[in-house]
Amino acid sequence: MDSIESAIILNVILLIVGVIMIKIRRYYIVSCILTLLFVLLGGTYFNQFNIHKQPRYNFEKKISWIGGVESISKRDGRVKSLIIEIKKIKRDSIWQRADLFVSFQSKGRNSELRVGDIISGKSKLNRYKTQHNPAQFDFSAYMANRGVYYYSFEKEFTLHTRQTNIISIADQLRNKAITAFEEMGIQGDEKAVLIALCLGDKSGLDNDLKSSYAAAGAMHILAVSGLHVGIIFLLFNQLMKRFPNSNLSRWLKAIVLLVAIWVFATLTGLSSSVQRASWMFSFIVLSKALNRNSNVLNSIAGSAIILLLINPNVLFEVGFQLSYAAVIGIVLIYPILNSWVATKYYLLNKAWSLIVISFSATLATLPFTFFYFHQFPNWFLLTNLIIIPAVFTIVLGGILICLLWFLFEEDFLLAEILNYILKFLNKVIEWINYLPFHLTEGIWLRPLSITLLGSSIILFIIYLNFTNRKYLLTSLMSLTILLSIELLVDGRQYTNRFVGLYALKGTPIVAVNGLDAEVVCFGEMSHYDTKIVENHLLSLGVKSIKNIEEDKLSSAKYFRFKKSEGFSLLSALNVLIISPEKEEYIRILNDNRREKYLLFQKAFESIKSIEQNNSTRILLAYEFQQWKLKEGTAFNEKVGYSIKEEGYFQIDQ
């Protein structure tokens, strides 16, 4: 019996038990059983859904293929990358049916491609590999969550047919809107932000601009979500405010609102956050059309169920988790805190409402923020107080000038006004990043601590809604346990000593002694690789990290370096790393065990100036084999290890 059959049998048993419990009026047991039943059903559906997504092919050479364009990412009018659903592949001169998604990095122009196009090519399809370093973002898992297991590079594609569907029409409308923005004189960072806010396309944002918005606590406004869908809802709802309260008028109003919401959602790419908001507002619109009061939490839960039925993997997307946590936090926290302050001044009341909304969303998403981003924007309240009204104006302005341009090919100077507002928004973000203590970085909490933080926030929300002190005391107790765990783990780091080698270009080597660490790399480390190493060390509790260049090894505290004939010799914390530099030595190391042993003897004799003892470990950097020194000069092979294939390697002291 496989796991699926077992799950189905268990679900049937639970359902029968639930029916029996209803008969004997044990409703609290029924609720628990039904919850477990739906969790098991969801797990079964998730498992079956992903079975069909698993990769079934290994490609060793270029193959011919035919497929359809699923999505396109552009920058400066050129296709940067695209996802293609390959429907047929040619293997052994025979065309076979296939069902796989491939991410192509486009090296050519290909600016004429559109979503829905049927294209072909001949490419080497590569499987994504799991990341090999601790605390490194696993891009392969991220793409697998989207059902994409292969990637490739291609200059040109052959276009066969151009299909028309809702997604392709929305893509064309987005391109026309972008062209309209450009023709109206909106360029540079202002255009990139406007496109992100109004159309949900963040491909035009450079890394510096993204970092600025993230550090200011404003990155959420660039992801089209409930705020943007809410603006559309409020706009059209206000336009139809004077409709008579008849059955026909209510349904006409509902149809217009639903069309407006879902047209906007489609134009912005139907991301999980915009779908969540669209379904939630759709439930509210339908309930009003039926003349019934809607429960917001039920609307939120209903939208989540629909999204998970379409794609259960969306549960593990950061955007899905953040958007649902934020809206639940606003629903449960905002009404209570907002009632605490009420003045006769309209602007003060609105300012307080914005502050409370920002606080509610930030508090609810705090565990996810720490777990995924390891930072906290300290001025987030000030940021949201300024940018939310600006975003409201920009989204409305963007929609209005697009309509004017399409209808009259004229923006009536509104684009110039909008451009000034966009410049103001970017300047505010830049100014906030210059404020002292604008960002707290390096927040690395253990999974147990994240769980305790989430539990503490949930208990605090329960306390706000029911005003029972025991929930507040339990919340504070969870925070106390969290702090105790973090202090205990940091205390253990004092005695932690090891040498680690990273699976990165140049094989960076780290020597960690308690809270101090030194990093050496023979070659220039990219900013990305440097962040990977730093993140790993910060996650362990290391407080001081020193990057040492190759020509400055004499100033190192834990490293000793010496060049021998054909070798580079590096010593750190009783670990000796031997790196052969000549081709003949590499050949010997590959072919002859006896000569390898003599070569090690020769290398060791040449480094007597480097202090060693009988506990010294020896690493051969070419093959990444670990050796241990015995009785002075005798070597004993312990384990073979490939950093390139198996990843990060660590020797504890």
C-alpha positions as CSV (number, residue, x, y, z in Angstrom):
1,M,0.0,0.0,0.0
2,D,1.5,3.3,-1.1
3,S,1.4,6.6,0.8
4,I,-1.5,7.9,-1.3
5,E,-3.7,4.9,-0.6
6,S,-2.9,5.2,3.1
7,A,-3.9,8.9,3.1
8,I,-7.2,8.2,1.4
9,I,-8.1,5.4,3.8
10,L,-7.2,7.7,6.8
11,N,-9.3,10.5,5.3
12,V,-12.3,8.1,5.0
13,I,-11.9,6.9,8.6
14,L,-11.7,10.5,9.8
15,L,-14.9,11.4,7.9
16,I,-16.8,8.4,9.4
17,V,-15.6,9.3,12.9
18,G,-16.7,12.9,12.3
19,V,-20.2,11.8,11.3
20,I,-20.4,9.6,14.4
21,M,-19.3,12.5,16.6
22,I,-22.0,14.8,15.1
23,K,-24.6,12.1,16.0
24,I,-23.5,12.1,19.6
25,R,-23.2,16.0,19.6
26,R,-19.4,16.2,20.4
27,Y,-19.0,19.2,18.2
28,Y,-15.5,20.2,19.5
29,I,-14.2,16.8,18.5
30,V,-15.9,17.2,15.1
31,S,-14.1,20.6,14.5
32,C,-10.7,19.0,15.3
33,I,-11.4,16.0,13.1
34,L,-12.5,18.2,10.2
35,T,-9.4,20.3,10.5
36,L,-7.2,17.3,10.4
37,L,-9.2,15.9,7.5
38,F,-8.7,19.0,5.4
39,V,-5.0,19.1,6.2
40,L,-4.6,15.5,5.1
41,L,-6.7,16.1,2.0
42,G,-4.5,19.1,1.2
43,G,-1.3,17.1,1.7
44,T,-2.6,14.4,-0.6
45,Y,-3.6,16.9,-3.2
46,F,-0.2,18.6,-2.9
47,N,1.6,15.3,-3.3
48,Q,-0.4,14.3,-6.4
49,F,0.0,17.8,-7.9
50,N,3.8,17.7,-7.6
51,I,4.2,14.1,-8.9
52,H,3.3,15.4,-12.4
53,K,5.8,18.3,-12.1
54,Q,8.8,16.2,-11.3
55,P,11.6,16.2,-14.0
56,R,11.7,13.0,-16.0
57,Y,14.5,13.9,-18.5
58,N,18.3,14.2,-18.4
59,F,19.8,16.0,-21.4
60,E,23.4,15.5,-22.3
61,K,23.5,17.4,-25.6
62,K,21.4,20.0,-27.5
63,I,17.9,18.9,-28.5
64,S,15.3,20.4,-30.8
65,W,12.1,21.5,-29.1
66,I,8.7,23.2,-29.6
67,G,6.9,25.1,-26.9
68,G,4.8,28.1,-25.9
69,V,5.9,31.2,-24.2
70,E,4.4,31.4,-20.6
71,S,6.0,34.6,-19.3
72,I,8.5,37.2,-20.4
73,S,10.7,39.5,-18.4
74,K,12.0,42.6,-20.3
75,R,14.4,45.4,-19.6
76,D,14.9,48.4,-21.8
77,G,12.6,46.9,-24.5
78,R,14.7,43.7,-24.8
79,V,13.7,40.3,-23.6
80,K,15.9,39.4,-20.6
81,S,14.4,36.0,-19.7
82,L,11.4,34.0,-20.4
83,I,9.6,30.8,-19.2
84,I,8.7,28.4,-22.0
85,E,6.5,25.3,-21.7
86,I,8.1,22.8,-23.9
87,K,5.5,20.5,-25.5
88,K,7.6,18.4,-27.9
89,I,11.2,17.4,-27.9
90,K,13.2,15.6,-30.6
91,R,15.2,12.6,-29.3
92,D,16.9,10.0,-31.6
93,S,15.3,11.7,-34.6
94,I,11.8,11.1,-33.2
95,W,9.5,13.8,-31.9
96,Q,8.1,13.0,-28.5
97,R,5.5,14.6,-26.4
98,A,6.9,16.5,-23.3
99,D,5.5,18.6,-20.5
100,L,8.3,20.6,-18.9
101,F,8.9,24.3,-18.1
102,V,12.3,25.8,-19.0
103,S,13.8,29.2,-18.0
104,F,15.6,30.7,-20.9
105,Q,18.1,33.5,-20.5
106,S,17.9,35.4,-23.8
107,K,21.2,36.6,-25.3
108,G,19.6,38.1,-28.4
109,R,17.1,40.8,-28.9
110,N,13.9,38.7,-29.4
111,S,11.9,41.9,-28.6
112,E,9.0,40.7,-30.9
113,L,8.2,37.7,-28.7
114,R,4.9,37.8,-26.8
115,V,3.2,35.6,-24.2
116,G,1.3,32.7,-25.9
117,D,3.7,32.5,-29.0
118,I,4.5,29.0,-30.2
119,I,8.3,29.0,-30.8
120,S,11.0,26.4,-31.4
121,G,14.8,26.1,-31.0
122,K,17.7,23.9,-30.4
123,S,19.2,24.2,-26.9
124,K,21.1,22.4,-24.2
125,L,18.7,22.0,-21.3
126,N,20.4,22.0,-17.9
127,R,19.0,20.8,-14.6
128,Y,19.1,23.3,-11.8
129,K,21.5,22.2,-9.1
130,T,20.9,22.5,-5.4
131,Q,22.9,25.3,-3.8
132,H,26.0,24.0,-1.9
133,N,26.6,26.6,0.7
134,P,24.9,27.2,4.1
135,A,22.6,30.3,4.4
136,Q,22.6,30.6,0.6
137,F,19.4,31.3,-1.3
138,D,18.4,28.0,-3.0
139,F,17.4,29.2,-6.4
140,S,16.8,25.7,-7.6
141,A,14.1,25.1,-4.9
142,Y,12.6,28.5,-5.8
143,M,12.2,27.5,-9.4
144,A,11.1,24.0,-8.6
145,N,8.3,25.6,-6.5
146,R,7.1,27.2,-9.8
147,G,7.4,23.8,-11.6
148,V,10.6,24.9,-13.5
149,Y,13.5,22.4,-13.2
150,Y,15.6,23.3,-16.3
151,Y,17.4,26.4,-17.6
152,S,19.1,27.3,-20.8
153,F,20.7,30.1,-22.8
154,E,19.5,31.1,-26.3
155,K,20.1,33.9,-28.8
156,E,17.3,33.4,-31.3
157,F,14.0,31.5,-31.4
158,T,11.9,30.5,-34.4
159,L,8.4,32.0,-34.2
160,H,5.7,29.6,-35.7
161,T,2.3,30.9,-34.6
162,R,1.0,33.7,-32.5
163,Q,-1.9,32.6,-30.2
164,T,-4.4,35.0,-28.6
165,N,-5.7,34.4,-25.1
166,I,-6.4,36.5,-22.0
167,I,-2.8,36.4,-20.8
168,S,-1.4,37.4,-24.2
169,I,-3.9,40.2,-24.6
170,A,-3.0,41.5,-21.1
171,D,0.7,41.3,-22.0
172,Q,0.1,43.4,-25.1
173,L,-1.9,46.0,-23.1
174,R,1.0,46.2,-20.6
175,N,3.4,46.8,-23.4
176,K,1.2,49.5,-24.8
177,A,0.9,51.2,-21.4
178,I,4.7,51.1,-21.0
179,T,5.0,52.7,-24.5
180,A,2.5,55.3,-23.5
181,F,4.5,56.2,-20.3
182,E,7.7,56.5,-22.4
183,E,6.0,58.7,-25.0
184,M,4.7,60.9,-22.2
185,G,8.2,61.6,-21.1
186,I,8.4,59.4,-18.0
187,Q,11.8,57.8,-18.0
188,G,14.5,56.2,-15.8
189,D,13.8,55.3,-12.2
190,E,10.5,57.1,-12.3
191,K,9.3,54.9,-15.2
192,A,10.5,51.7,-13.4
193,V,8.6,52.6,-10.2
194,L,5.5,53.6,-12.1
195,I,5.4,50.3,-14.1
196,A,6.0,48.3,-10.9
197,L,3.2,50.2,-9.1
198,C,0.6,50.2,-11.9
199,L,1.4,47.0,-13.9
200,G,3.2,44.8,-11.4
201,D,6.4,44.5,-13.5
202,K,9.5,44.9,-11.4
203,S,12.0,43.9,-14.1
204,G,12.9,47.5,-14.8
205,L,14.0,48.2,-11.2
206,D,17.8,48.0,-10.7
207,N,19.4,46.4,-7.6
208,D,20.2,49.7,-6.0
209,L,16.7,51.0,-6.3
210,K,15.3,47.7,-4.9
211,S,17.7,47.9,-2.0
212,S,16.8,51.5,-1.2
213,Y,13.1,50.6,-1.1
214,A,13.7,47.5,1.0
215,A,15.9,49.3,3.5
216,A,13.3,52.0,3.9
217,G,10.6,49.4,4.5
218,A,8.7,50.3,1.3
219,M,9.4,47.3,-0.9
220,H,5.8,46.0,-0.3
221,I,4.4,48.9,-2.4
222,L,6.3,47.7,-5.5
223,A,4.5,44.4,-5.3
224,V,1.0,44.8,-6.6
225,S,-1.2,43.6,-3.7
226,G,-4.2,44.4,-1.6
227,L,-3.3,48.1,-1.4
228,H,-3.4,48.5,-5.2
229,V,-6.5,46.3,-5.7
230,G,-8.2,48.3,-2.9
231,I,-7.5,51.5,-4.7
232,I,-9.2,50.2,-7.8
233,F,-12.1,48.9,-5.7
234,L,-12.5,52.3,-4.0
235,L,-12.2,54.2,-7.2
236,F,-15.0,52.3,-9.0
237,N,-17.1,52.0,-5.9
238,Q,-17.0,55.8,-5.5
239,L,-17.9,56.3,-9.1
240,M,-21.0,54.2,-8.7
241,K,-21.9,55.5,-5.2
242,R,-25.1,57.2,-6.4
243,F,-26.6,54.0,-8.0
244,P,-30.1,53.3,-6.6
245,N,-30.4,50.5,-4.1
246,S,-32.4,48.1,-6.3
247,N,-31.6,44.5,-7.1
248,L,-30.8,45.4,-10.7
249,S,-28.5,48.3,-9.6
250,R,-26.7,46.1,-7.0
251,W,-25.9,43.4,-9.5
252,L,-24.9,45.9,-12.2
253,K,-22.6,47.5,-9.7
254,A,-21.2,44.1,-8.7
255,I,-20.5,43.2,-12.3
256,V,-18.7,46.5,-13.0
257,L,-16.6,46.1,-9.8
258,L,-15.7,42.5,-10.6
259,V,-14.7,43.3,-14.1
260,A,-12.6,46.3,-12.9
261,I,-10.9,44.2,-10.3
262,W,-10.0,41.2,-12.5
263,V,-9.0,43.3,-15.5
264,F,-6.5,45.1,-13.2
265,A,-5.4,41.7,-11.8
266,T,-4.8,40.3,-15.2
267,L,-3.0,43.4,-16.4
268,T,-0.6,43.1,-13.4
269,G,0.3,39.5,-14.1
270,L,-2.0,37.6,-11.7
271,S,0.6,37.2,-8.9
272,S,-0.5,35.4,-5.8
273,S,-0.7,38.6,-3.8
274,V,-3.0,40.3,-6.4
275,Q,-5.1,37.1,-6.8
276,R,-5.5,36.9,-3.0
277,A,-6.7,40.5,-2.9
278,S,-8.9,40.1,-6.0
279,W,-10.7,37.0,-4.6
280,M,-11.2,38.7,-1.3
281,F,-12.7,41.8,-2.8
282,S,-14.8,39.6,-5.1
283,F,-16.3,37.8,-2.1
284,I,-17.1,41.2,-0.6
285,V,-18.7,42.5,-3.8
286,L,-20.8,39.3,-4.2
287,S,-22.0,39.4,-0.6
288,K,-23.2,43.0,-1.1
289,A,-24.9,42.0,-4.3
290,L,-26.7,39.3,-2.4
291,N,-27.5,41.9,0.3
292,R,-25.6,39.9,3.0
293,N,-22.9,40.9,5.4
294,S,-19.5,39.4,4.6
295,N,-17.0,38.2,7.1
296,V,-13.5,39.4,6.1
297,L,-11.7,36.4,7.6
298,N,-14.0,34.0,5.7
299,S,-13.2,36.0,2.5
300,I,-9.5,35.7,3.2
301,A,-9.8,32.0,3.9
302,G,-11.9,31.5,0.7
303,S,-9.4,33.2,-1.5
304,A,-6.5,31.1,0.0
305,I,-8.4,27.9,-0.7
306,I,-9.0,28.9,-4.3
307,L,-5.3,29.8,-4.8
308,L,-4.2,26.5,-3.2
309,L,-6.5,24.5,-5.3
310,I,-5.1,26.1,-8.5
311,N,-1.5,25.7,-7.3
312,P,-0.7,24.2,-3.8
313,N,2.9,25.2,-4.1
314,V,1.9,28.9,-3.7
315,L,1.7,28.2,0.0
316,F,5.5,28.2,0.1
317,E,6.0,31.5,-1.8
318,V,7.2,34.3,0.3
319,G,4.8,36.8,-1.3
320,F,1.8,34.5,-0.4
321,Q,2.9,34.2,3.2
322,L,3.6,37.9,3.6
323,S,0.4,39.1,1.9
324,Y,-1.9,36.9,3.9
325,A,-0.1,37.6,7.2
326,A,-0.3,41.3,6.6
327,V,-4.0,41.4,5.7
328,I,-4.9,39.1,8.7
329,G,-2.9,41.4,10.9
330,I,-4.7,44.5,9.6
331,V,-8.1,42.9,10.0
332,L,-7.5,41.7,13.6
333,I,-5.3,44.5,15.0
334,Y,-6.2,47.7,13.2
335,P,-9.8,48.2,14.4
336,I,-8.8,47.8,18.0
337,L,-5.7,50.1,17.9
338,N,-7.4,52.7,15.7
339,S,-10.2,53.1,18.3
340,W,-7.7,54.1,20.9
341,V,-7.2,57.6,19.4
342,A,-10.0,59.8,18.1
343,T,-9.7,63.6,17.6
344,K,-11.8,66.3,16.0
345,Y,-9.1,66.8,13.4
346,Y,-9.5,64.9,10.2
347,L,-5.9,64.9,9.1
348,L,-4.7,63.7,12.6
349,N,-7.2,60.8,12.4
350,K,-6.0,59.8,9.0
351,A,-2.4,60.0,10.0
352,W,-3.1,57.8,13.1
353,S,-5.0,55.3,10.8
354,L,-2.0,55.0,8.5
355,I,0.4,54.5,11.4
356,V,-1.9,51.8,12.9
357,I,-2.2,50.0,9.5
358,S,1.6,50.0,9.1
359,F,2.1,48.8,12.6
360,S,-0.5,46.0,12.3
361,A,0.9,44.7,9.0
362,T,4.5,44.9,10.2
363,L,3.8,43.1,13.4
364,A,1.9,40.3,11.7
365,T,4.7,39.8,9.1
366,L,7.6,40.1,11.5
367,P,8.5,36.4,11.8
368,F,8.6,36.1,8.0
369,T,10.6,39.3,7.7
370,F,13.3,38.0,10.1
371,F,13.3,34.5,8.6
372,Y,13.6,35.5,5.0
373,F,15.3,38.9,5.0
374,H,17.2,39.1,8.3
375,Q,16.7,42.8,8.6
376,F,14.2,45.4,9.9
377,P,13.5,48.9,8.6
378,N,13.5,51.1,11.8
379,W,11.7,54.0,10.1
380,F,8.9,52.0,8.6
381,L,6.2,54.1,10.3
382,L,7.5,57.3,8.9
383,T,8.0,55.7,5.5
384,N,4.4,54.4,5.2
385,L,3.0,57.7,6.5
386,I,4.5,59.5,3.5
387,I,4.5,56.9,0.7
388,I,1.0,55.4,1.1
389,P,-0.8,58.6,0.1
390,A,1.8,59.1,-2.7
391,V,1.2,55.5,-4.0
392,F,-2.6,56.1,-3.9
393,T,-2.1,59.2,-6.1
394,I,0.4,57.5,-8.4
395,V,-1.8,54.4,-9.1
396,L,-4.9,56.6,-9.8
397,G,-2.8,59.0,-11.9
398,G,-1.2,56.1,-13.9
399,I,-4.6,54.7,-14.7
400,L,-6.0,58.1,-15.6
401,I,-3.2,59.1,-18.0
402,C,-3.3,55.7,-19.7
403,L,-7.0,56.1,-20.4
404,L,-6.5,59.7,-21.6
405,W,-3.6,58.6,-23.9
406,F,-5.6,55.7,-25.4
407,L,-8.7,57.8,-25.9
408,F,-7.2,61.1,-27.0
409,E,-3.4,60.5,-27.4
410,E,-2.9,63.4,-25.0
411,D,-2.2,63.4,-21.2
412,F,-3.2,67.1,-20.7
413,L,0.0,67.7,-18.6
414,L,-1.0,65.1,-16.0
415,A,2.0,63.0,-16.9
416,E,4.4,65.9,-16.0
417,I,2.6,66.2,-12.6
418,L,2.8,62.4,-12.1
419,N,6.5,62.5,-13.0
420,Y,7.1,65.0,-10.2
421,I,5.2,62.9,-7.7
422,L,7.4,59.9,-8.7
423,K,10.6,61.9,-8.3
424,F,9.3,63.0,-4.9
425,L,8.6,59.4,-3.9
426,N,12.1,58.3,-4.9
427,K,13.7,61.3,-3.1
428,V,11.8,60.4,0.1
429,I,13.1,56.8,0.0
430,E,16.6,58.1,-0.6
431,W,16.3,60.6,2.3
432,I,15.0,57.9,4.7
433,N,18.0,55.8,3.8
434,Y,20.2,58.6,5.0
435,L,18.6,58.8,8.4
436,P,20.6,57.4,11.3
437,F,19.8,53.8,12.3
438,H,17.4,53.5,9.3
439,L,18.1,49.7,9.0
440,T,18.9,46.9,11.5
441,E,20.7,44.1,9.6
442,G,22.1,40.7,10.5
443,I,19.0,39.5,12.4
444,W,19.4,35.7,12.3
445,L,17.0,33.8,14.5
446,R,16.9,30.0,14.8
447,P,13.7,28.2,13.5
448,L,12.6,27.5,17.1
449,S,13.0,31.2,17.9
450,I,11.0,32.2,14.8
451,T,8.2,29.8,15.9
452,L,8.2,31.3,19.4
453,L,8.1,34.8,17.9
454,G,5.1,33.9,15.8
455,S,3.4,32.3,18.8
456,S,4.0,35.4,20.9
457,I,2.4,37.6,18.2
458,I,-0.6,35.3,17.8
459,L,-1.1,35.4,21.6
460,F,-0.8,39.1,21.6
461,I,-3.5,39.4,18.9
462,I,-5.8,37.1,20.9
463,Y,-5.2,39.3,24.0
464,L,-6.2,42.5,22.0
465,N,-9.4,40.8,20.9
466,F,-10.4,39.2,24.1
467,T,-8.6,41.3,26.8
468,N,-7.6,38.2,28.8
469,R,-4.4,38.8,30.7
470,K,-3.3,35.1,30.5
471,Y,-2.7,35.5,26.8
472,L,-0.6,38.6,27.3
473,L,1.5,36.8,30.0
474,T,1.9,33.7,27.8
475,S,3.0,36.0,25.0
476,L,5.6,37.6,27.2
477,M,6.7,34.2,28.4
478,S,7.3,33.1,24.8
479,L,9.5,36.2,24.1
480,T,11.5,35.4,27.3
481,I,12.1,31.8,26.2
482,L,13.1,33.2,22.7
483,L,15.7,35.5,24.2
484,S,17.0,32.8,26.5
485,I,17.5,30.4,23.5
486,E,19.3,33.1,21.5
487,L,21.6,34.0,24.4
488,L,22.4,30.3,25.0
489,V,23.2,29.7,21.3
490,D,25.4,32.8,21.2
491,G,27.2,31.7,24.3
492,R,28.0,28.3,22.7
493,Q,29.6,30.2,19.8
494,Y,32.4,31.4,22.1
495,T,33.9,27.8,22.0
496,N,33.2,27.1,18.4
497,R,36.4,26.7,16.3
498,F,36.5,25.5,12.7
499,V,37.9,25.9,9.2
500,G,35.4,26.0,6.3
501,L,35.7,25.9,2.5
502,Y,32.9,27.3,0.4
503,A,31.7,26.0,-3.0
504,L,32.2,29.4,-4.6
505,K,34.5,30.8,-7.2
506,G,38.1,30.9,-5.8
507,T,37.1,28.6,-2.9
508,P,36.9,31.1,-0.1
509,I,38.3,29.7,3.2
510,V,37.2,30.8,6.6
511,A,38.8,30.4,10.0
512,V,36.4,30.9,12.9
513,N,37.6,31.3,16.4
514,G,34.6,32.0,18.7
515,L,33.1,35.3,17.7
516,D,35.9,36.2,15.3
517,A,36.4,35.0,11.7
518,E,38.9,35.6,8.9
519,V,38.1,34.9,5.3
520,V,40.7,34.4,2.6
521,C,40.0,33.9,-1.1
522,F,42.7,33.5,-3.8
523,G,41.0,35.7,-6.4
524,E,38.5,38.5,-6.3
525,M,35.2,37.7,-4.6
526,S,32.0,39.1,-6.0
527,H,29.6,41.0,-3.8
528,Y,27.2,38.2,-4.0
529,D,29.7,35.6,-2.9
530,T,30.9,37.9,0.0
531,K,27.3,38.2,1.2
532,I,26.9,34.4,1.2
533,V,29.9,33.9,3.4
534,E,28.9,36.8,5.7
535,N,25.4,35.5,6.0
536,H,26.6,32.1,7.0
537,L,28.9,33.5,9.7
538,L,26.3,35.9,11.0
539,S,23.8,33.0,11.3
540,L,26.2,31.2,13.6
541,G,26.6,34.2,15.9
542,V,30.0,35.5,14.6
543,K,30.3,39.2,15.5
544,S,33.6,40.2,13.7
545,I,34.3,39.2,10.1
546,K,37.6,40.2,8.4
547,N,38.1,39.7,4.7
548,I,41.9,39.3,3.9
549,E,43.3,39.8,0.4
550,E,45.9,37.4,-0.9
551,D,48.7,39.9,-0.8
552,K,47.9,40.9,2.8
553,L,48.0,37.5,4.4
554,S,51.0,38.5,6.5
555,S,48.6,40.6,8.7
556,A,46.2,37.6,9.3
557,K,45.6,36.4,12.8
558,Y,44.7,32.8,12.1
559,F,46.2,32.2,8.6
560,R,49.8,31.4,7.6
561,F,50.8,31.3,3.9
562,K,53.8,30.1,2.1
563,K,54.7,29.2,-1.5
564,S,56.6,26.0,-2.2
565,E,57.9,24.5,-5.4
566,G,54.7,24.0,-7.4
567,F,52.4,24.5,-4.3
568,S,50.6,27.1,-2.4
569,L,50.5,26.2,1.3
570,L,47.9,27.7,3.6
571,S,47.7,26.9,7.3
572,A,44.7,27.9,9.6
573,L,43.8,26.5,13.1
574,N,45.8,23.2,12.6
575,V,44.5,22.7,9.1
576,L,46.9,22.7,6.2
577,I,45.6,23.3,2.7
578,I,47.9,22.2,-0.1
579,S,47.1,23.7,-3.6
580,P,49.1,22.4,-6.6
581,E,49.9,25.0,-9.2
582,K,51.7,23.1,-11.9
583,E,50.1,20.8,-14.4
584,E,52.5,17.9,-13.8
585,Y,51.7,17.9,-10.1
586,I,48.0,17.7,-10.9
587,R,48.7,14.8,-13.2
588,I,50.6,13.0,-10.4
589,L,47.8,13.6,-7.9
590,N,45.3,12.1,-10.3
591,D,47.3,9.1,-11.6
592,N,49.8,7.7,-9.0
593,R,49.1,7.0,-5.3
594,R,52.8,6.4,-4.4
595,E,54.0,9.6,-6.1
596,K,51.2,11.4,-4.4
597,Y,52.4,10.3,-1.0
598,L,56.0,11.4,-1.8
599,L,54.7,14.7,-3.1
600,F,52.9,15.2,0.2
601,Q,56.1,14.4,2.0
602,K,58.0,17.0,-0.1
603,A,55.3,19.6,0.5
604,F,55.3,19.0,4.2
605,E,59.1,19.2,4.5
606,S,59.0,22.6,2.8
607,I,56.7,24.2,5.4
608,K,58.5,23.6,8.6
609,S,58.3,27.3,9.3
610,I,54.5,26.8,9.6
611,E,53.7,25.5,13.1
612,Q,52.0,22.0,12.9
613,N,51.3,19.2,15.4
614,N,50.0,15.7,15.4
615,S,46.4,16.8,15.2
616,T,46.9,18.7,11.9
617,R,44.4,18.0,9.1
618,I,45.6,18.3,5.6
619,L,43.4,19.3,2.7
620,L,44.4,18.8,-0.9
621,A,42.7,21.7,-2.6
622,Y,42.6,20.2,-6.1
623,E,40.8,17.0,-5.2
624,F,39.4,18.2,-1.9
625,Q,40.5,15.1,0.0
626,Q,40.9,15.3,3.7
627,W,44.1,13.9,5.3
628,K,45.4,13.7,8.9
629,L,49.0,14.0,9.9
630,K,50.4,11.1,12.0
631,E,53.7,10.8,13.7
632,G,55.3,13.8,12.2
633,T,55.4,13.0,8.5
634,A,53.2,10.0,7.8
635,F,49.9,10.6,6.0
636,N,46.8,8.6,6.3
637,E,44.0,9.1,3.8
638,K,40.7,9.7,5.6
639,V,38.0,10.7,3.2
640,G,37.5,11.9,-0.4
641,Y,35.3,15.0,-0.9
642,S,34.5,17.2,-3.8
643,I,33.4,20.7,-2.8
644,K,32.3,21.4,-6.4
645,E,29.9,18.4,-6.3
646,E,29.0,18.1,-2.6
647,G,29.3,21.7,-1.4
648,Y,30.6,23.5,1.6
649,F,33.2,21.5,3.7
650,Q,34.0,22.1,7.4
651,I,36.6,20.8,9.8
652,D,35.8,21.3,13.5
653,Q,38.5,21.8,16.0
